[in-house]
Amino acid sequence: MATDIAKHYTAKRRKKIHPHTVRNTLHDQGLTVQQVETLTENNREKRLVYAKARRRFPWQNVLFSDEKTFEVGSGPSRAWQNPHDRVTRSSFRHPQKLHVWAAAGYYIKCDLFFFTQNLNSALYTDIIKKRLTEKKISTRRMPPLPYGKSGLFCKIILEFINQEYQCKL
């Protein structure tokens, strides 16, 4: 975008400016670049088909989980400075990281889980075990599950959790 603006400016004003100048000027005005996802018509149709197929899916029986990584102690790597009065700060090539995991569903909300090692299947299984067996889980009273085609899978999962982790949901 900055390249296009610089070219347009140069063509109109007959004065050449660098794309960096455009970026810096826009940044100074408080503007930021935001990437917008554009979907093809084919992708839109696929998403609509997917959503319609799951319109009556029992989402209350699903536990959603996610993790986020934070770089601890990292900051901006570059800054405009006076060459005769530079501010220096130490930086690390690989800063420490703090990972946070959480899960929530219709009937359950787990507390945050903090860890520093990389997430792999063994750690993920350990997190699930720890969070689903804690007394801190916030639950609402679960109504009887409809043990139809989709409910049967939920029943099997809940029984597995109850047996393996001694956790009554």
N, C-alpha and C positions, 0 to 999 in steps of 0.2 A: 504494500500500500504506500509506504513512504517513497519507494522507488518511483511509483506511478505519479505521485504528487510532485516529486522533484523534476521528473521529465516534463510534466504539464507546466509547471512554473517556468522551467527553462524555455520551453517553446513559446509561452505567452509573454514573458518579460525579457527574453533574450539575455538573461543573467543566470549563469549556472550555479546551482546549489547542490550540495551533497545530500543523499538520502538520510545520513546521520543527523544533519541539521534539521531536517523535517521531523525525524523521530524525537530529537531532543526538544524541539519547540512544542510538539504535541504533548510530550510528557510533562513539560513545564506548565502546560495549561491544565494538567490534571486528567488528561485523556489516557486511556489504556486500550490495549488491543484485546479484543475478545473474539475467540474463535467460535463460529456458529456452525453447528452440524447441519448439513443439508442432506436431505434424503431423496433418493431417486423415487420415481413413482412406483417402481417394483418393490423397493424397500418399504414404502408406505403401505402398499397392499399386503405385504407379508406381515407387518406389525398389526394391521387391522385384523387379518385372519387369525393371528395368534391371540389377540385380545378377545375376539369373539368366541374362540374355542375355549377360552378359560374364564368366560364370564360367570359361569356357575361353579367354578372350581372352589372347593372348600379351603380358601386361603387361611381361615382361622386355625387350620391344622398344620401350618407351615412355620418353621422357625427361621428367620432371616438373620444372617450374621455377616459381619464385615470387619476389616481391620484397616488402620490408618497408621502411616509411619511419619514420625516427626524427627527432623534432624536437630539435635540438641547442640546449641552453641553456634549454629551456623548463622550467617548474616549476609548482607550484600557483599559481593566479591569485588565490586568496582564502585568508585565514587569520583565525582569531579572534585579536584582539589587544586589549591594554589601550589605550584611546584616548589616554592620556597618555604611553605609551611604545611608539610604533609602530615596527615594523621595515619599512623600505622597500627595495625592490629594483627595478632597472630591468627593464622587460619590453619585448618587441617585438611589434608587431601580427602580423608574419609572421616567425617565427623561422627560422633556417637549418635546412635539412633534409638528412639524409644517408639515401640509399637504398641498400639492400643486395639483391643478386640472387644466387640460387643455383640449381643444377640437380642432380638426381640421378636415376639410373635403376638398373636391375638390373646393368648392366655398366659404368656410368660415374658418376663423382662430380666435379663441377667445383668449383674454388675459389670463394670468395665474390668478388663484384665490387661495388665501392663506387662510387657516383656521386652527383652533387649536382643535375644537371639533371632536368627532368621526363622520364619514360619515354614515348617514342613509338615508332612502328614502326621508324624509322631507327636509333634508339639500341638498341632491342631486337635488331635484326639485327646491329649492330656488336658487341654483347655476346656474342651467339651465336658470331659469327665468332672473336672474341678467345678466348673460353673453350674452344671446340672445337679450336682450333689450338695451344693452349699445350702445353708438355711436362709441365705440372703435373697433367694430368688423371689421376685414379686410375681405372684400368680393370682388370677381370678379363679373362681370356682368353675371348673370345666363341666359343661353339660355333657350328657351322654353323646358319644360320637356316632354318627350315622354309619354303620358298618356295611355300606354298599360297596360298589366297585372301588371308589377312591378312599372310602373310610376304612376298608380292610387294610390297606397299606399303613394308614395312620395307626391302627390298632396294633399291627405288628411292630412298628417303630416304638410305640409307647410301651409295649410289653418288653421289648428288648432293653429300653432305657431302664425300666423298673427292675428287670432281672440283673443286668450288667452293673448298674450304678446304684442300686438300692435307693432309687429316687421315685417317690410316688408323685406323679403329676396330676 
